[in-house]
Amino acid sequence: MTLIARYYFRYYHFTANQPIVTNLQLAVQFFLQIAVILIACQLVGLIARRLGQPQVVAEMITGVILGPSLLGLFFSSLSRQLFPPDSMKVLFPVSQLGLAAYMFVVGLEFRMDIIQSRVRSAVTVSLAGMLAPFLLGGALGWFFFHHTEMFPAKTSASEAMIFMGAAMCITAFPMLARIIHFKKLAGTVMGTVALGAGAIDDAAAWCLLAVVLASFDGNFQYALKNIGGGIAYVTFALIPLRLALKKWSQGIERRNQFSDQELVVCLALLALGAWFTDAIGLHAVFGAFVMGMAMPRGLVANSLIERIQPLTVALLLPLFFTYSGLNTRIGLLNTWYLWAMTGLVMVAAVGGKGIACWLAARATGVSNREALGIGTLMNARGLMELIIINIGLQRGVISPELFATLVIMAVITTLMASPIFEWLVGRRPPAT
C-alpha cells in the first residue's frame, strides 16, 4: 500500500468510519468500467459504421446493451459485477464532465457569422421545431391522461400535456453536434442552422420542463429562476464576458502562444458556466456550449480545440452516452397496446419535428436538399430526450411504461437520422 493510500485509510477510518476497501474498490471498478465501455463502443462502432451510423449512435446503443435491457437481462450477475449501483456515483460526474467538455468544443466551433446571415432560417426552423411537436405532444398528453394509465394519478392534465409537449420538442443537441461533426457539416449552412435551432429548441424544452416541475411541486419560483437565470447567463456570457475575453486574447495573439495557465483559465470558465446553468435548473450542456461561444476566435479557440477535443471524444464522451444507456429499461414495453402507443408517439414525433422543420427551412429560402438535411437532423432526439424523461420518471410525473415508450421513440428517431440523411441528402459536400 502506498503512503497516500495509508493516509487515505487512516483519514477515512477515523473521521468517516468508511472502510478504505470500499473506496479502493470503486476506483479499481471505475478503471475496469472505462476499459469495458471503450472496447464495447469500438466493437459496436465497427458494426454501426457498416450500417452508415456515426460512432455517437454506437455509443448510445452500447449503453443500452451494457445496461438492464440486454446484459442485465441475460447475464444479471455479470452486469451487477461490472456496474454495481455504488459505482454510478463515480461514473456519473465523469460522464457529465465529458459532456460539458464536448459541448464547450461545439461552442468553440459554432459559426455565429452563418447564424447572423441565416438568422431568419434558424429562428423559423426553431419555432416550427417547437410549436408543431409541442401541439402534437400536448394532444398526446391529453389522450394518454384521459384514456390510459400512463400518467400517475398525482399528475394533472395540464402537467401531462406540457410534459409531453416538452418531450416531443427536444432535440438531441449533443448527439446532433457529433453527427454534424461526423458528417463534416460544421461551419455549413445546414449544420449551423440545425445547431442553432436545436439549441433554442432544447432551451425552450427545459424551460417547459421547469414549468411542469414547478406546477408539480407547487413552487413557480423554480421556473422563474430557470428561465430568468438562463437569459441572464446568455446575456452576460455573450456580451460583457465575450468582450473582456476578446481584449484578453490580444496579448496571446501578439506573442503567438497559448500557455498552460491560460488553458486553466478557460477550463475554469467552462466549469463555472456548466455549474451555473445546472444550478438554476438548465442542463450543464447549455452553460458549456454558451461559454464556448464566448471564447475568442483565432489562436485561443484553435488551441482549446486542439487540446480538449481528442481526449474528450475518445475517452470522456463515451462514458456519458453509456451512463445514460445503463439507466434505460426497454423491457417495460411488454404488451401490444404499449407498442401501439409507441407507434402513435413515433408518428407524432417524426411529423411534428422532421417534417415541420423541413417545411420551415424551405419557407425561408433554404434549398430543398439543405432543408431535408435540417429536418432530418432536427428529428433526432437521442440522450437529451433520455435526460428529460429520466427527470420526469424520477419526480413521478410519468409512469415507467410511458418512460419506456419515449425511450423507444428517442432511440428510433436517432437511428433514423444518419441513413435517412444519406438517402435524402447524399454525400456531396454541403454548401458553406
C-alpha positions as CSV (number, residue, x, y, z in Angstrom):
1,M,0.0,0.0,0.0
2,T,1.4,3.4,-0.9
3,L,2.0,6.2,1.5
4,I,-1.0,8.1,0.1
5,A,-3.3,5.1,0.4
6,R,-2.2,4.6,4.0
7,Y,-3.0,8.2,4.8
8,Y,-6.3,7.9,3.0
9,F,-7.1,4.8,5.0
10,R,-6.4,6.5,8.3
11,Y,-8.3,9.6,7.4
12,Y,-11.5,7.7,6.4
13,H,-11.1,5.1,9.1
14,F,-11.0,7.7,11.9
15,T,-13.1,10.5,10.5
16,A,-15.7,9.0,8.3
17,N,-15.9,5.4,9.6
18,Q,-15.8,4.2,6.0
19,P,-13.5,1.3,5.2
20,I,-10.9,2.2,2.6
21,V,-11.5,-1.1,0.8
22,T,-14.8,0.4,-0.4
23,N,-13.2,3.5,-1.9
24,L,-10.3,1.5,-3.4
25,Q,-12.8,-1.0,-4.9
26,L,-14.7,1.9,-6.5
27,A,-11.5,3.3,-8.0
28,V,-10.5,-0.1,-9.4
29,Q,-14.0,-0.7,-10.6
30,F,-14.0,2.6,-12.4
31,F,-10.9,1.7,-14.4
32,L,-12.4,-1.6,-15.4
33,Q,-15.6,0.1,-16.5
34,I,-13.6,2.5,-18.7
35,A,-11.9,-0.4,-20.4
36,V,-15.2,-2.3,-20.9
37,I,-17.0,0.8,-22.2
38,L,-14.3,1.9,-24.6
39,I,-13.8,-1.6,-26.1
40,A,-17.6,-2.2,-26.3
41,C,-18.1,1.1,-28.0
42,Q,-15.4,0.4,-30.6
43,L,-16.8,-3.1,-31.3
44,V,-20.4,-1.8,-31.7
45,G,-18.9,1.1,-33.7
46,L,-17.4,-1.3,-36.3
47,I,-20.9,-2.6,-37.0
48,A,-22.5,0.8,-36.8
49,R,-20.2,2.2,-39.5
50,R,-21.0,-0.6,-41.8
51,L,-24.7,0.4,-41.4
52,G,-23.9,4.1,-42.1
53,Q,-24.3,5.1,-38.5
54,P,-21.8,7.5,-36.7
55,Q,-19.8,6.5,-33.7
56,V,-22.1,8.5,-31.4
57,V,-25.0,6.2,-32.2
58,A,-22.8,3.2,-31.4
59,E,-22.0,4.7,-28.1
60,M,-25.7,5.2,-27.3
61,I,-26.6,1.7,-28.3
62,T,-23.6,0.4,-26.3
63,G,-25.0,1.9,-23.1
64,V,-28.3,0.1,-23.7
65,I,-26.5,-3.2,-24.5
66,L,-24.4,-2.9,-21.3
67,G,-27.4,-2.0,-19.2
68,P,-30.5,-3.8,-17.8
69,S,-32.1,-4.0,-21.3
70,L,-29.7,-6.7,-22.6
71,L,-26.7,-7.6,-20.5
72,G,-28.6,-7.2,-17.2
73,L,-31.5,-9.2,-18.7
74,F,-29.4,-12.3,-19.8
75,F,-26.3,-12.0,-17.6
76,S,-27.6,-10.2,-14.5
77,S,-24.7,-11.4,-12.3
78,L,-22.1,-10.2,-14.7
79,S,-23.9,-6.9,-15.1
80,R,-24.0,-6.3,-11.3
81,Q,-20.3,-7.1,-11.1
82,L,-19.4,-4.7,-13.9
83,F,-21.7,-1.9,-12.9
84,P,-22.7,-2.1,-9.2
85,P,-25.0,0.7,-8.1
86,D,-22.3,2.4,-5.9
87,S,-20.0,2.7,-9.0
88,M,-22.5,5.0,-10.6
89,K,-21.5,7.7,-8.1
90,V,-18.1,7.8,-9.8
91,L,-19.2,7.2,-13.4
92,F,-21.9,9.9,-13.3
93,P,-19.7,13.0,-12.6
94,V,-17.0,11.9,-15.0
95,S,-19.7,11.4,-17.7
96,Q,-21.0,14.9,-17.1
97,L,-17.5,16.3,-17.4
98,G,-17.2,14.6,-20.7
99,L,-20.5,16.0,-22.0
100,A,-19.7,19.5,-20.8
101,A,-16.2,19.5,-22.3
102,Y,-17.6,18.3,-25.6
103,M,-20.3,20.9,-25.8
104,F,-17.7,23.5,-24.9
105,V,-15.8,22.4,-28.1
106,V,-19.0,22.6,-30.1
107,G,-19.5,26.2,-28.9
108,L,-15.9,27.0,-29.9
109,E,-16.7,25.7,-33.5
110,F,-20.1,27.4,-33.7
111,R,-20.2,29.8,-36.6
112,M,-22.0,32.9,-35.4
113,D,-21.4,34.6,-38.8
114,I,-23.6,32.0,-40.5
115,I,-26.3,32.2,-37.9
116,Q,-26.3,36.0,-38.3
117,S,-26.6,35.6,-42.1
118,R,-29.2,32.9,-41.7
119,V,-31.0,34.2,-38.6
120,R,-34.4,34.1,-40.3
121,S,-33.9,30.4,-41.2
122,A,-32.6,29.5,-37.8
123,V,-35.4,31.2,-35.9
124,T,-38.1,29.9,-38.2
125,V,-36.9,26.3,-38.1
126,S,-36.6,26.7,-34.3
127,L,-40.2,27.9,-34.0
128,A,-41.5,25.2,-36.2
129,G,-39.5,22.6,-34.3
130,M,-41.0,23.8,-31.1
131,L,-44.6,24.6,-32.0
132,A,-45.6,21.7,-34.1
133,P,-44.2,18.9,-31.8
134,F,-45.5,20.8,-28.7
135,L,-49.0,20.9,-30.1
136,L,-48.9,17.2,-31.1
137,G,-47.3,16.2,-27.8
138,G,-49.9,18.2,-25.9
139,A,-52.6,16.3,-27.7
140,L,-50.9,13.0,-26.9
141,G,-50.6,14.1,-23.3
142,W,-54.3,14.8,-23.2
143,F,-55.2,11.5,-24.8
144,F,-52.9,9.5,-22.5
145,F,-54.1,11.3,-19.4
146,H,-57.8,10.7,-20.1
147,H,-57.8,7.3,-21.9
148,T,-54.7,5.4,-20.4
149,E,-52.9,4.9,-17.1
150,M,-49.6,6.2,-18.5
151,F,-49.5,9.1,-16.1
152,P,-49.6,8.7,-12.3
153,A,-52.7,9.9,-10.5
154,K,-51.0,12.9,-8.9
155,T,-50.1,14.3,-12.4
156,S,-52.7,16.8,-13.6
157,A,-54.0,17.1,-17.2
158,S,-52.1,20.3,-17.8
159,E,-48.9,18.9,-16.5
160,A,-49.3,15.8,-18.6
161,M,-49.8,17.9,-21.8
162,I,-46.9,20.3,-21.1
163,F,-44.5,17.5,-20.3
164,M,-45.4,15.5,-23.4
165,G,-45.0,18.7,-25.4
166,A,-41.6,19.4,-24.0
167,A,-40.6,15.8,-24.5
168,M,-41.6,16.0,-28.2
169,C,-39.8,19.4,-28.7
170,I,-36.4,18.1,-27.5
171,T,-33.6,17.7,-30.0
172,A,-30.5,15.5,-29.4
173,F,-28.3,18.6,-29.0
174,P,-25.0,16.8,-28.0
175,M,-25.7,14.0,-30.4
176,L,-26.7,16.4,-33.2
177,A,-23.4,18.1,-32.7
178,R,-21.5,14.8,-33.0
179,I,-23.5,13.8,-36.1
180,I,-22.7,17.1,-37.7
181,H,-19.0,16.7,-36.8
182,F,-19.0,13.1,-38.2
183,K,-20.6,14.2,-41.5
184,K,-18.2,17.2,-41.7
185,L,-21.1,19.7,-41.6
186,A,-19.6,22.0,-39.0
187,G,-19.5,25.6,-40.5
188,T,-22.0,24.8,-43.2
189,V,-25.4,26.4,-43.6
190,M,-27.1,23.1,-42.9
191,G,-25.1,22.2,-39.8
192,T,-25.1,25.7,-38.3
193,V,-28.8,26.3,-38.8
194,A,-29.6,22.9,-37.3
195,L,-27.3,23.5,-34.3
196,G,-28.7,27.0,-33.7
197,A,-32.3,25.8,-34.0
198,G,-31.6,22.8,-31.8
199,A,-30.0,24.9,-29.1
200,I,-33.1,27.2,-29.0
201,D,-35.5,24.3,-29.0
202,D,-33.7,22.4,-26.2
203,A,-33.5,25.6,-24.1
204,A,-37.3,26.1,-24.6
205,A,-38.0,22.4,-23.7
206,W,-36.0,22.7,-20.5
207,C,-38.0,25.9,-19.6
208,L,-41.2,23.9,-20.2
209,L,-40.0,21.1,-18.0
210,A,-39.2,23.7,-15.3
211,V,-42.9,24.9,-15.6
212,V,-44.1,21.3,-15.2
213,L,-41.9,20.6,-12.2
214,A,-42.8,24.0,-10.6
215,S,-46.5,23.1,-11.0
216,F,-45.9,19.6,-9.7
217,D,-44.2,21.0,-6.6
218,G,-46.5,24.0,-6.3
219,N,-43.4,26.3,-6.5
220,F,-43.2,28.6,-9.5
221,Q,-40.1,30.3,-8.2
222,Y,-38.2,27.4,-9.7
223,A,-39.4,28.2,-13.2
224,L,-38.6,31.9,-12.8
225,K,-35.1,31.0,-11.6
226,N,-34.7,28.6,-14.6
227,I,-35.9,31.0,-17.3
228,G,-34.6,34.3,-15.9
229,G,-31.3,32.8,-14.9
230,G,-30.8,31.3,-18.4
231,I,-31.5,34.6,-20.1
232,A,-29.1,36.5,-17.7
233,Y,-26.3,33.9,-18.2
234,V,-26.5,34.1,-22.0
235,T,-26.6,37.9,-22.0
236,F,-23.6,38.1,-19.6
237,A,-21.5,35.4,-21.5
238,L,-22.1,36.7,-25.0
239,I,-21.8,40.5,-24.3
240,P,-19.5,41.7,-21.4
241,L,-17.6,38.5,-20.9
242,R,-17.0,37.9,-24.6
243,L,-15.7,41.5,-25.0
244,A,-13.4,41.0,-22.0
245,L,-12.1,37.7,-23.3
246,K,-11.5,39.3,-26.7
247,K,-9.4,42.0,-25.1
248,W,-7.6,39.4,-23.0
249,S,-6.8,37.4,-26.1
250,Q,-5.0,40.2,-27.9
251,G,-1.9,39.6,-25.8
252,I,-2.0,35.9,-26.6
253,E,-2.2,36.7,-30.3
254,R,0.7,39.2,-30.1
255,R,3.1,36.6,-28.6
256,N,1.5,33.8,-30.7
257,Q,1.5,31.4,-27.7
258,F,-1.3,29.9,-25.6
259,S,0.1,28.9,-22.2
260,D,-0.9,26.2,-19.7
261,Q,-2.1,28.9,-17.3
262,E,-4.4,30.4,-19.9
263,L,-5.8,27.0,-20.6
264,V,-6.6,26.6,-17.0
265,V,-8.5,30.0,-17.0
266,C,-10.6,28.8,-19.9
267,L,-11.3,25.4,-18.3
268,A,-12.3,27.2,-15.1
269,L,-14.8,29.3,-17.1
270,L,-16.1,26.2,-18.7
271,A,-16.7,24.6,-15.3
272,L,-18.3,27.8,-13.9
273,G,-20.7,28.0,-16.9
274,A,-21.7,24.4,-16.6
275,W,-22.2,24.7,-12.9
276,F,-24.3,27.9,-13.1
277,T,-26.8,26.6,-15.7
278,D,-27.1,23.3,-13.8
279,A,-27.6,25.2,-10.6
280,I,-30.5,27.2,-12.0
281,G,-32.2,24.1,-13.4
282,L,-31.0,24.2,-17.0
283,H,-28.7,21.4,-18.0
284,A,-24.9,21.9,-17.8
285,V,-24.6,21.4,-21.6
286,F,-26.0,24.9,-22.2
287,G,-23.6,26.6,-19.9
288,A,-20.7,24.8,-21.5
289,F,-21.9,25.5,-25.0
290,V,-22.5,29.2,-24.5
291,M,-19.1,29.6,-22.8
292,G,-17.5,28.0,-25.8
293,M,-19.4,30.6,-28.0
294,A,-18.0,33.4,-25.8
295,M,-14.4,32.3,-26.3
296,P,-12.2,34.5,-28.6
297,R,-11.8,33.0,-32.1
298,G,-8.4,32.6,-33.6
299,L,-5.4,31.2,-31.6
300,V,-7.4,30.8,-28.4
301,A,-10.2,28.8,-29.9
302,N,-7.9,26.7,-32.1
303,S,-5.6,25.9,-29.2
304,L,-8.5,24.9,-26.9
305,I,-10.0,22.6,-29.6
306,E,-6.6,21.0,-30.2
307,R,-6.0,20.3,-26.5
308,I,-9.5,19.4,-25.4
309,Q,-11.2,17.6,-28.2
310,P,-9.1,14.4,-28.7
311,L,-9.3,13.1,-25.1
312,T,-12.9,14.3,-24.7
313,V,-14.2,12.5,-27.8
314,A,-12.1,9.3,-27.3
315,L,-12.4,8.8,-23.6
316,L,-14.9,11.0,-21.7
317,L,-17.9,11.4,-24.0
318,P,-18.4,7.6,-24.5
319,L,-18.8,7.5,-20.7
320,F,-21.7,9.9,-20.8
321,F,-23.6,8.1,-23.5
322,T,-23.0,4.7,-21.9
323,Y,-24.0,6.0,-18.4
324,S,-27.4,7.2,-19.8
325,G,-27.9,3.9,-21.6
326,L,-27.2,2.0,-18.3
327,N,-30.4,3.6,-16.9
328,T,-32.7,2.6,-19.7
329,R,-35.1,-0.4,-19.4
330,I,-36.7,-1.2,-22.8
331,G,-38.3,-4.4,-21.4
332,L,-41.1,-2.4,-19.8
333,L,-42.9,-2.4,-23.2
334,N,-44.5,-5.9,-22.8
335,T,-48.0,-5.6,-24.4
336,W,-49.3,-4.9,-27.9
337,Y,-51.2,-1.9,-26.5
338,L,-48.0,-0.2,-25.3
339,W,-46.3,-0.9,-28.6
340,A,-49.3,0.7,-30.4
341,M,-49.0,3.8,-28.2
342,T,-45.3,3.8,-29.1
343,G,-46.1,3.8,-32.8
344,L,-48.5,6.7,-32.2
345,V,-45.8,8.7,-30.4
346,M,-43.4,7.9,-33.3
347,V,-45.8,9.3,-35.9
348,A,-46.3,12.5,-34.0
349,A,-42.6,12.8,-33.3
350,V,-41.5,12.5,-36.9
351,G,-44.4,14.6,-38.3
352,G,-44.0,17.3,-35.7
353,K,-40.3,17.7,-35.8
354,G,-38.8,16.4,-39.0
355,I,-41.4,17.5,-41.5
356,A,-42.2,20.8,-39.8
357,C,-38.5,21.8,-39.7
358,W,-38.1,20.8,-43.4
359,L,-41.1,22.9,-44.4
360,A,-39.9,25.9,-42.3
361,A,-36.4,25.8,-43.8
362,R,-37.9,25.7,-47.3
363,A,-40.2,28.6,-46.5
364,T,-37.2,30.8,-45.7
365,G,-35.4,30.2,-49.0
366,V,-33.1,27.3,-48.0
367,S,-32.6,24.8,-50.8
368,N,-34.6,21.6,-50.7
369,R,-31.5,19.5,-50.2
370,E,-30.4,21.5,-47.2
371,A,-33.9,21.8,-45.9
372,L,-34.3,18.0,-46.0
373,G,-31.0,17.7,-44.2
374,I,-32.0,20.2,-41.5
375,G,-35.4,18.4,-41.0
376,T,-33.7,15.0,-40.7
377,L,-31.0,16.2,-38.2
378,M,-33.6,18.1,-36.1
379,N,-35.7,14.9,-35.8
380,A,-33.0,13.1,-33.8
381,R,-33.7,13.2,-30.1
382,G,-31.1,10.9,-28.5
383,L,-30.0,11.3,-25.0
384,M,-31.3,14.8,-24.3
385,E,-34.7,13.1,-24.5
386,L,-33.4,10.4,-22.1
387,I,-32.3,13.0,-19.7
388,I,-35.6,14.9,-19.7
389,I,-37.8,11.8,-19.4
390,N,-35.5,10.4,-16.6
391,I,-36.2,13.5,-14.6
392,G,-39.9,13.0,-15.3
393,L,-39.7,9.4,-14.1
394,Q,-37.7,10.3,-11.0
395,R,-40.0,13.0,-10.0
396,G,-43.1,10.9,-10.5
397,V,-44.6,12.9,-13.4
398,I,-44.7,9.9,-15.8
399,S,-45.1,6.2,-15.4
400,P,-42.4,3.6,-16.2
401,E,-44.5,2.5,-19.2
402,L,-44.6,6.0,-20.7
403,F,-40.9,6.3,-19.9
404,A,-40.1,3.2,-21.9
405,T,-42.3,4.4,-24.8
406,L,-40.4,7.7,-25.0
407,V,-37.1,5.8,-24.8
408,I,-38.0,3.8,-27.9
409,M,-39.0,7.0,-29.7
410,A,-35.7,8.6,-28.8
411,V,-33.6,5.6,-29.9
412,I,-35.5,5.1,-33.2
413,T,-35.5,8.8,-34.2
414,T,-31.8,8.9,-33.6
415,L,-31.1,5.8,-35.5
416,M,-33.2,7.1,-38.4
417,A,-31.1,10.3,-38.7
418,S,-28.0,9.1,-40.4
419,P,-29.4,6.7,-43.0
420,I,-32.3,9.0,-44.0
421,F,-29.8,11.9,-44.2
422,E,-27.7,9.8,-46.6
423,W,-30.8,8.8,-48.6
424,L,-32.3,12.3,-48.9
425,V,-29.2,14.5,-49.0
426,G,-26.4,12.2,-50.3
427,R,-22.7,12.5,-49.7
428,R,-22.0,15.6,-51.8
429,P,-20.1,18.4,-50.0
430,P,-22.6,20.7,-48.4
431,A,-22.8,24.4,-49.1
432,T,-20.9,26.7,-46.7
